[in-house]
Amino acid sequence: MRTPLLGIVFLLALRPGGSAGEPATLREMFERAGPREGYDRWIELETGVVYAGGLLIGPIFFPYSDTPVGEPGQDVRIVGNGAILDLRGAPICLSYCNNRLDIDDCIIINGGIFFRGYRSESVELCPAGSVRQVTFWRPRDYGVRLRVENPDIAVERNLIVDAVDTGPDFLYLTGIPSEWLPTGTSVGSSLGAPGIRENWSFHSDSAANADPLSHFAFLCPYG
Protein backbone atom coordinates (compact mmCIF):
# COMPACT_ATOMS: atom_id res chain seq x y z
CA MET A 1 0.00 0.00 0.00
CA ARG A 2 1.26 3.50 -0.81
CA THR A 3 0.19 6.83 0.58
CA PRO A 4 1.31 10.32 -0.51
CA LEU A 5 3.36 12.41 1.89
CA LEU A 6 3.39 16.19 1.83
CA GLY A 7 6.36 16.40 4.15
CA ILE A 8 8.17 14.66 6.98
CA VAL A 9 10.15 16.46 9.64
CA PHE A 10 12.34 14.72 12.18
CA LEU A 11 13.52 16.67 15.19
CA LEU A 12 16.94 15.16 15.81
CA ALA A 13 18.42 17.78 18.14
CA LEU A 14 16.87 16.34 21.26
CA ARG A 15 18.77 14.57 24.00
CA PRO A 16 21.86 12.60 22.99
CA GLY A 17 22.08 9.13 24.48
CA GLY A 18 25.82 9.16 25.26
CA SER A 19 28.31 11.24 27.18
CA ALA A 20 30.14 14.41 26.09
CA GLY A 21 27.42 15.24 23.57
CA GLU A 22 27.93 12.05 21.56
CA PRO A 23 24.99 9.68 21.10
CA ALA A 24 25.21 6.25 22.66
CA THR A 25 25.66 3.51 20.09
CA LEU A 26 23.11 0.79 19.63
CA ARG A 27 25.91 -1.71 20.23
CA GLU A 28 26.58 -0.14 23.63
CA MET A 29 22.91 -0.46 24.52
CA PHE A 30 23.03 -4.10 23.45
CA GLU A 31 26.06 -4.79 25.65
CA ARG A 32 24.44 -3.12 28.66
CA ALA A 33 21.13 -4.94 28.29
CA GLY A 34 20.29 -8.01 30.33
CA PRO A 35 17.75 -10.82 30.04
CA ARG A 36 14.03 -10.26 30.51
CA GLU A 37 10.79 -12.02 29.60
CA GLY A 38 12.55 -14.84 27.79
CA TYR A 39 14.91 -12.63 25.75
CA ASP A 40 18.68 -12.75 26.16
CA ARG A 41 18.84 -8.96 25.68
CA TRP A 42 16.01 -6.56 26.49
CA ILE A 43 16.93 -3.10 25.15
CA GLU A 44 14.74 -0.27 26.40
CA LEU A 45 15.31 3.00 24.55
CA GLU A 46 14.26 6.50 25.61
CA THR A 47 11.74 8.73 23.91
CA GLY A 48 13.38 11.26 21.58
CA VAL A 49 16.94 10.18 22.37
CA VAL A 50 19.30 9.59 19.42
CA TYR A 51 21.25 6.32 19.25
CA ALA A 52 23.95 5.76 16.64
CA GLY A 53 25.30 2.91 14.53
CA GLY A 54 24.05 -0.48 13.46
CA LEU A 55 23.86 -3.78 15.30
CA LEU A 56 24.92 -7.24 14.11
CA ILE A 57 23.44 -10.15 16.06
CA GLY A 58 24.80 -13.55 15.07
CA PRO A 59 27.54 -14.84 12.76
CA ILE A 60 28.30 -13.99 9.12
CA PHE A 61 29.35 -15.92 6.02
CA PHE A 62 32.74 -15.45 4.45
CA PRO A 63 32.60 -15.56 0.62
CA TYR A 64 32.60 -19.06 -0.87
CA SER A 65 32.03 -20.57 2.56
CA ASP A 66 29.23 -22.87 3.68
CA THR A 67 29.83 -22.22 7.37
CA PRO A 68 28.93 -19.05 9.30
CA VAL A 69 31.57 -17.69 11.66
CA GLY A 70 31.41 -15.21 14.52
CA GLU A 71 29.40 -14.64 17.66
CA PRO A 72 26.32 -16.81 18.16
CA GLY A 73 22.85 -15.33 17.83
CA GLN A 74 20.72 -14.16 20.73
CA ASP A 75 17.05 -13.42 21.31
CA VAL A 76 16.73 -9.62 21.38
CA ARG A 77 13.87 -7.25 22.12
CA ILE A 78 14.23 -3.55 21.23
CA VAL A 79 11.52 -1.40 22.80
CA GLY A 80 11.76 1.84 20.86
CA ASN A 81 9.57 4.20 22.91
CA GLY A 82 9.87 6.77 20.11
CA ALA A 83 13.68 6.83 20.07
CA ILE A 84 15.66 7.88 16.98
CA LEU A 85 18.16 5.37 15.60
CA ASP A 86 20.71 6.90 13.23
CA LEU A 87 22.28 3.72 11.87
CA ARG A 88 24.84 5.68 9.83
CA GLY A 89 24.63 3.38 6.83
CA ALA A 90 24.74 0.09 8.75
CA PRO A 91 21.81 -2.28 9.32
CA ILE A 92 20.28 -3.84 12.38
CA CYS A 93 20.80 -7.46 11.38
CA LEU A 94 19.78 -10.80 12.90
CA SER A 95 22.15 -13.08 11.06
CA TYR A 96 22.38 -16.82 10.35
CA CYS A 97 20.96 -18.15 13.61
CA ASN A 98 17.74 -19.60 15.00
CA ASN A 99 17.06 -16.67 17.29
CA ARG A 100 14.52 -13.87 17.45
CA LEU A 101 14.57 -10.07 17.02
CA ASP A 102 11.51 -7.98 17.88
CA ILE A 103 11.63 -4.20 17.41
CA ASP A 104 8.91 -1.56 17.47
CA ASP A 105 7.94 2.06 17.96
CA CYS A 106 11.02 4.01 16.81
CA ILE A 107 12.38 6.15 13.97
CA ILE A 108 15.25 4.68 11.93
CA ILE A 109 17.33 6.85 9.60
CA ASN A 110 20.22 5.96 7.28
CA GLY A 111 19.87 2.20 7.68
CA GLY A 112 17.48 -0.76 7.66
CA ILE A 113 16.57 -4.01 9.38
CA PHE A 114 17.77 -7.33 7.94
CA PHE A 115 16.90 -10.93 8.74
CA ARG A 116 19.44 -13.31 7.17
CA GLY A 117 18.96 -17.06 7.13
CA TYR A 118 20.27 -20.13 5.36
CA ARG A 119 19.19 -23.71 4.67
CA SER A 120 21.17 -26.62 3.26
CA GLU A 121 21.02 -30.40 3.63
CA SER A 122 22.95 -30.19 6.89
CA VAL A 123 22.24 -26.66 8.19
CA GLU A 124 19.05 -24.78 9.04
CA LEU A 125 19.48 -21.22 10.27
CA CYS A 126 16.15 -19.38 10.23
CA PRO A 127 15.85 -16.25 12.38
CA ALA A 128 12.38 -15.06 13.40
CA GLY A 129 10.89 -11.88 14.82
CA SER A 130 8.91 -8.75 14.07
CA VAL A 131 9.21 -5.14 12.91
CA ARG A 132 6.19 -3.08 13.93
CA GLN A 133 5.30 0.61 13.86
CA VAL A 134 8.74 1.77 12.77
CA THR A 135 9.27 4.86 10.61
CA PHE A 136 12.21 4.54 8.20
CA TRP A 137 13.72 7.68 6.67
CA ARG A 138 16.13 7.15 3.76
CA PRO A 139 17.04 3.57 4.68
CA ARG A 140 20.17 2.36 2.92
CA ASP A 141 19.44 -0.45 0.39
CA TYR A 142 16.15 -1.56 2.02
CA GLY A 143 13.88 -0.57 4.86
CA VAL A 144 13.33 -4.23 5.77
CA ARG A 145 15.11 -7.10 4.01
CA LEU A 146 14.05 -10.71 4.61
CA ARG A 147 16.73 -13.07 3.35
CA VAL A 148 15.19 -16.03 5.12
CA GLU A 149 12.49 -18.69 4.75
CA ASN A 150 10.49 -18.35 7.95
CA PRO A 151 6.76 -17.57 8.24
CA ASP A 152 7.38 -16.50 11.85
CA ILE A 153 8.41 -12.98 10.80
CA ALA A 154 5.93 -10.10 10.99
CA VAL A 155 6.49 -6.78 9.20
CA GLU A 156 3.47 -4.69 10.09
CA ARG A 157 2.29 -1.07 10.08
CA ASN A 158 5.64 0.49 9.17
CA LEU A 159 6.28 3.65 7.14
CA ILE A 160 9.26 3.57 4.75
CA VAL A 161 10.30 6.76 2.95
CA ASP A 162 12.93 7.17 0.21
CA ALA A 163 14.85 3.89 0.41
CA VAL A 164 18.28 4.58 -1.11
CA ASP A 165 19.41 2.71 -4.22
CA THR A 166 23.11 1.88 -3.73
CA GLY A 167 23.41 -0.45 -6.73
CA PRO A 168 22.96 -4.24 -6.90
CA ASP A 169 22.96 -6.16 -3.64
CA PHE A 170 25.45 -9.00 -3.13
CA LEU A 171 25.01 -12.77 -3.31
CA TYR A 172 25.52 -13.82 0.28
CA LEU A 173 27.72 -16.88 -0.37
CA THR A 174 30.08 -15.18 -2.83
CA GLY A 175 29.93 -11.44 -2.23
CA ILE A 176 29.32 -10.88 -5.96
CA PRO A 177 26.77 -8.15 -6.87
CA SER A 178 23.72 -9.34 -8.80
CA GLU A 179 21.42 -7.32 -11.05
CA TRP A 180 18.60 -9.57 -9.82
CA LEU A 181 18.95 -8.00 -6.37
CA PRO A 182 18.07 -4.33 -6.79
CA THR A 183 18.29 -1.98 -3.82
CA GLY A 184 16.28 1.15 -3.13
CA THR A 185 13.32 -1.04 -2.16
CA SER A 186 11.20 -0.42 0.93
CA VAL A 187 10.61 -4.09 1.72
CA GLY A 188 12.51 -6.92 0.01
CA SER A 189 11.74 -10.58 0.65
CA SER A 190 13.44 -13.60 -0.88
CA LEU A 191 10.35 -15.79 -1.02
CA GLY A 192 7.57 -13.51 0.10
CA ALA A 193 6.17 -13.55 3.61
CA PRO A 194 2.58 -13.80 4.83
CA GLY A 195 3.53 -11.54 7.75
CA ILE A 196 4.14 -8.45 5.54
CA ARG A 197 0.97 -6.45 6.22
CA GLU A 198 -0.31 -2.87 6.30
CA ASN A 199 2.97 -1.13 5.48
CA TRP A 200 3.23 2.22 3.68
CA SER A 201 5.97 3.07 1.19
CA PHE A 202 6.79 6.36 -0.52
CA HIS A 203 9.53 7.78 -2.76
CA SER A 204 9.80 11.52 -3.29
CA ASP A 205 11.29 10.85 -6.75
CA SER A 206 8.27 10.42 -9.02
CA ALA A 207 9.92 7.80 -11.26
CA ALA A 208 10.92 5.64 -8.30
CA ASN A 209 7.51 6.12 -6.72
CA ALA A 210 5.84 4.83 -9.90
CA ASP A 211 7.97 1.65 -9.92
CA PRO A 212 6.37 -1.17 -7.89
CA LEU A 213 9.82 -2.70 -7.22
CA SER A 214 10.77 0.43 -5.31
CA HIS A 215 8.11 -0.43 -2.77
CA PHE A 216 7.74 -4.19 -2.29
CA ALA A 217 9.91 -6.77 -4.09
CA PHE A 218 10.15 -10.54 -3.95
CA LEU A 219 13.77 -11.21 -4.79
CA CYS A 220 15.89 -14.18 -5.77
CA PRO A 221 16.03 -16.86 -3.01
CA TYR A 222 19.81 -16.93 -3.36
CA GLY A 223 20.06 -13.22 -2.58
N, C-alpha and C positions, 0 to 999 in steps of 0.2 A: 504494500500500500504506500502511496506517495501523497504528501500534502505540501502545498506551497508555503514558503516562509518569507515573510516580509523583512525580517531582520532578527539576528540573534546577538545578544550582548552578554559577555561573560565578565563579571567583575573579579579579576584575579588579584588585585592588590588588597587582599584581606589579611588574615593572620598567617604568617609563614609557620610551617610545622617544625622547623629545626631551630638551632641556635645561631646566634650572630647574623640574623637576617636571612639565612639560607634555609630553604624548605627541607624538611626531613625527606629522606628517600623512602620509597615503598619497600625496598629491601630492608632498610632499618626497621620499619614497622613490622615486617615479617619476622625478623630476628627477635624482636622484643615480645612478640605475641606468644601466648601459651595456649594450652588445650582448653576446649570448652564445648559442651553439647555434642560430643562425638567427633569434633574436628581436632586435628593436630595443632592448627594455628587459627585462632580467632582474632581477626584484625578489625578493631573498632576505630574508624576514622572520625574526625571532628568536622562539624558543619562549617563550610566556607574556608577551611584550611587547605593550603596547597601542598601536595606531596609530589615528589619528583622521581623520574626514572621508572624503568620497567621492572618486571619481576619474572624470573624463570623458576618454575617449580617442576622438578624432575630432570631426568637425563636428556641428552641430545644424541643424534646420530652423527658420526663422522662420515664424510662422503665415501661411497662404495663399501660401506660397512653394513652388516646385518645385525649389529649388536649395539644398543644404546649404552652410553657411558656418562658418568657423572653422578650427582647426588640423587638419591631415590625421591620419588614423589611423596607428597603429603596431602592430606585432606585440609583444605583451606576455606575459610569463610571470611569475606571482606564485606563488612557492614559500612556502606558509604556515608550515610547520614548527610548527604549533600556536599561532601568534600570534592575538591578539584584535584584531579590526578594529571599532572603534566608529564607524560611518559617520555618526552624528549626523543621521539623516534623509535623507541623500543616497545615491544609488546608486553602485556601480561600473558604469560604462556604456561598452561598446564601440559606437560610434555612427556609422552611415551611412558605412561604409568597407568595403573588402574585405580587412581585416586579421584578426588572430587574437588572442584572449585565452584563456589557460589559467590556471586558478587551482585550488588544492587545499589540503587539510589545514590549515584555520584555522577560527576561530569568528567569525562576523559578527553584530553586534547593531545594531539601529536602522537598518537599510538592507538593500538587496538588490543583485542582479546583473542587469543588463539587457543584452540584445543587440538593437540597433535597426538594421533594414535597410530598403531601399526599392528597388522595381523600377518602371520605366516603359518606354515605348518607346525612350527614349534613354539611360536611366540604370540601372545595376545595381550596387547597393551591398549586399553580403551578407556581413556579418561571420561568422566561424567561431570555434570554440574549445571549451572544456570547463569544467565546474564539477564537481569530484569531492571527495567526503569533506569537505564543508563543513557545519558546524553553524550554522544561522540561528536567532537568538533575537529574536523580535518584529521581523521585517523589516517595513519600511514599504511598504505597497501589495502587494508580492510578495516571495517569497524569490528566485525566478528568473523573469524575464520575457523571453520570446523573441518579439520583434516583428520577425521575419525569416523568410524562406523559404530555409533552408539545412540540408540533412541532415547537414552536417559540424559539428554542435553536439552535444556529449554532456553530459547532466545525469545524473550517476550517483552513487548511494550517499551522498546528502545527507540531513540531518535538518533539517526546517523546523518551528519551533514558534511558534504564535501570530502568524501574519502579521496585520498591522494594517490594518483597513478604514478608509481615509481618504476614502471617497466614490468616485464614478465617476472612472475614469481619463480622460485627455484624448485626443481625436483628434489624431494627430501633425502633420497638415498644417494644422489650424485652431486648435488649442488649446482646442476646445470639449469640455466633459465629456460623456460618453455613458453612458447607463444600461446599454448593452450591454458595457461594460468595467468590471465590478466589481473592486474591490480587496479586500484581505484574503485573497488566494489564495496558497497555497504556491508553486505553479508554474503560470504562465500562458503559453500558447503560441498564437500567431495561427492557425497551421494544423496544429498537432500536430507532433511530432518523434519519429522512431524512436529517437533517442538518449536519450530520457527513460526511465531504467531504475533500478529498485531504490532509489527514494527513499522516505523516511518523512515523513509529515505529521501534525501533531497540533495541535488547538486546545483550550485549557483550558476555554473556554466550550462547554458541552454542545450548545447549538443550532448553533453554528458547526461543531463537530466532526461533527455529524450531516449537514451539508450537503456533498455531494460537490464543489460549486463552491468551497468553502473550501480544498480540497486540490489538485485538479488541474483546470484549466479550459482549454478550447480556445476562444479568443476571436475576435472579429471580425477578419478580415484587415486591415481599415483602422485597427485600433487600435494 
